[in-house]
Amino acid sequence: MTPISLLFLFAVALTFGLALKRMSPAQRKRPLIVGLITLLVGGLLFLAATHRLYLLGVLLAALLPWARRLLPLLIRFLPSLLSRGRSGKASGATGHTSRVQSALLDMELEHDSGVMHGTVLAGPYEGKTLADLEEQEFLDLLDYCRQRDSDSARLLETYLDKRFGDRWRKDDHDTQQDNQHKDSPQNSGAMTDADAYDILGLEPGADRDAIIQAHRRLMQKAHPDRGGSDWLAARINAARSHLLED
């Protein structure tokens, strides 16, 4: 392999790694799987083109002793792994995520766990994921959002409540917080079909039953009585009403 080829592969790997870093954990799964499959197929094609497929046999022969040790463990634990998978499906695990985007933030909510992930779209921490921010950076970002976009401020407050509970409010010195964001989220702009489907975590064209089920499932995670927020619950209700036209 020439130095130019190695440099090209390094550039591709670096670009792929930086792209993954900007994604939330929920977003990384599919690109990682595609990347691994592409790497495997590319490796096999390279070996075939250079008449080195025999190296694959050498590698398998080297791994054979390890396979003999791992196979009994796999056989031992396979039934429990399968039963966990079946129980996850029975409990209603969906793997779906909801996406809510404001002018300054892009947020995702995992339906199964209720965990939120977010990325800063603009401002002093543009491009950073919320998981990488420190406490003071959160407060700085919240102050920035409050000055420029009330929806972004409410969305960030929802994330902070989900992640830290009420602890973060002890360091929040904005005494006007309770009076700044009383406007209804529906009045912040017309909701589109795409927005509504993203919020409910559905594909465009989902039927009425799917919309109702997604709304019910999300409200179990986002309702204020269950540790959610009024703002996020209102957005979910607005998405349901928009799609069902009620």
N, C-alpha and C positions, 0 to 999 in steps of 0.2 A: 504494500500500500504506500502510495507516494505521500510526501509531506503535505502537498496541497489537499489530498483527500482527507488526511488526518485533521488538518486545519478546518476544512469544511464540516466534518463531523463534530468537531469541538464547538464550532459556531452554532450548529443546529442544536446540540445538547444544551448549550448555554441559553439560547433563546427559549427552548422548551422549559428549562428549569425556571427562568425568570417569569415566564407566563404562568406556570403552576404556582409560583409564590404569590402572585396577585389574586389567585382564586381562593375561594373558601374551601374548607374540607369537603363539603358536599359537591362542589364543582369539579374537584380533582379526580374523582374516581374514574369517570369515563375516559378523559384524556390519558390517564396513566395506563389503563387497559389497552387503549388503542396504541399508545407508544410502545408498550411491551410487545404487543403482537407485531407491530411494524419492525421493531428491532429483531425479533426472532426470525421473521420472514426474510428481512434484509440480510441477516447473518447467513441463513441457509442459501440464499441466492449467491452471496459472495463466495461461499465455500464451493458451491457447484461451479461457478464461473472460473474459479481458480484451481479447479480439480483438487480440492482439499477436503472433500466430504469425509474422507477417512478419519480426519481429526475429530469428527462427531462421534465416530465409533470409539476412538481413544478416550474421549471425554466420558462417554457412557460407561466404558470399562473401568475408568478411574472412580466413577461414582457408584459403581455396583456394590462395593462393600458397605457404603453408607446406606444404600437402598435396602440392603438386607437387615440393617439395624432399625431403620425407620418404618419398614413395612409392618412389623408386628405392632408398633405403637399406633400406626394409622388404622389398622384393623381393630385395635382395642378401643380407640376413641371415636371411630366413625359413626357407630350407632348414636352416641350422645350428641355429636355434631348435627346429624340428620334430624334428631328429635328436637333440637333447639331451633333448627330452621323451620320445621313444621309448626312448632308452638308460636314462633314469630309470625307466621302467616295467619295462624288461627286467632292471634290477638289483634289482628287488623293492621299489621305493619305494612306500610305502603311505599316507603322510600321517597315520597313526594316532598317537594319543597315549595314554599310560597315566596314570591319575590315582590318587594315593595321598594319603589325607587322614588326618591325626591330629588330636588335640585342639587343637593350636596352629598347624598348618601345612597348606596345601593345595598339593600338588606335582604337576607334570606332567612326564612323560618323553616326548620325541619319539622314536618308533621309528626313524625314518630316520637321524637325526643323533646320537641319544644325549644331546642337550642337555636339561637340566632347567630348569624354570621354577617359581617358587613364590610364594605369597602368605601373609603372616602373618595368621592368623585371630584371634589374641588376644594380649594382652600389651602391652608398651611400644611396639611397632612395628605394632600392629594396622592392617590395611588396606594396608600397604606391600608392594610386590613385592620379592623378594630382590635383584633386579638393581639396585635403588636404594639398597641399604644399603652403608655403608662398613665397613672391616675391623673397627674397634672395635665397631660396631653388631652385626656378626655374632657377635662373641665375647660381647657382652652378651646377645644373644638366645639363644645356645647355653647360656649359664649359666642363663638363665631357664627354658629347656626342660628342662635337667637337673634342676632343682629341682622341676618340676611334672609332667613327662610324659616318660617314657623313650622312647616311640615317636617323639615330636616331636624329641627330641635325636638319635636315630639317623637320622631322616629328614634333619635339617639337616646332620649330619656327612656323610651321603651326598652332599648337594648341594655342600658345601664341597670334598669330595674330587674330585667331578666337575669343579668349576669351577677350583679352585686346586691340586689335587694335594695333596702333603704340606706345602706351604709354610705353610698357615694353622696347622698344629699347633705351629709354632715359637713362636707367640704365645699358645698355649693353655696356661694355667698350672694346669689342673685335673689334679692328679696322680692322682686316683682315677678318671679317665676309663675306663681299661681294665677296672676292676672294677665300675663302676656299671651297665653295660648288658649283662650276660651273659644275662639272661633271654631265652627264645625269643620271637620276635615273635608266634607263634601264640597264646601265652598271654596276650597283652595284651587280648584280647577276642574274642568269637566273630565270625568273618568271615561276612558275608551274601553272597547271590548278587550283589547290586548292587556290593558292595565288590570282589568277585572280577572281575566284568566290567570295572569301572573300572580295576583294576590291569592287566588284560591288554589294555585298550583295545578291547574288543569290545562289540557291541550285545547286550542281553539276548536269550537264546534261541539264541546262536551254537552251531553244531554241534561235534561232537567234533574234527573235522579243523581247524576254525578255532581252537579252543582250543589244540590241540597246536602249530599253526604260530605262533600269537601267543606262546606260551610260549617256543618255540625262538628266535624272533626277538628277544624281549626279553632272554633270557639271553645272547645274543651281545653285548648292550650293557651289561647290568647285572652280569654274573658278576664276582666279585672278581679273577679272572685277567685280565680285560679292562678294569680300571680301575673296576669297580663296587664294591659292598659286600656283605658277608655278609647284612646286614639286609634290603636291597632284594631280593637274590636269594632269600632265604627267603620274603619276602612274595609274590614271583612264583610260587615253587614251591607255596606254600600256596593261592594262587588257583587254580592248575591242579588241585591235588588236591581242592579243595573242589568245583569244577565237574564234575570227572570222577568224583568220589566214589571215589578210589583212595588 
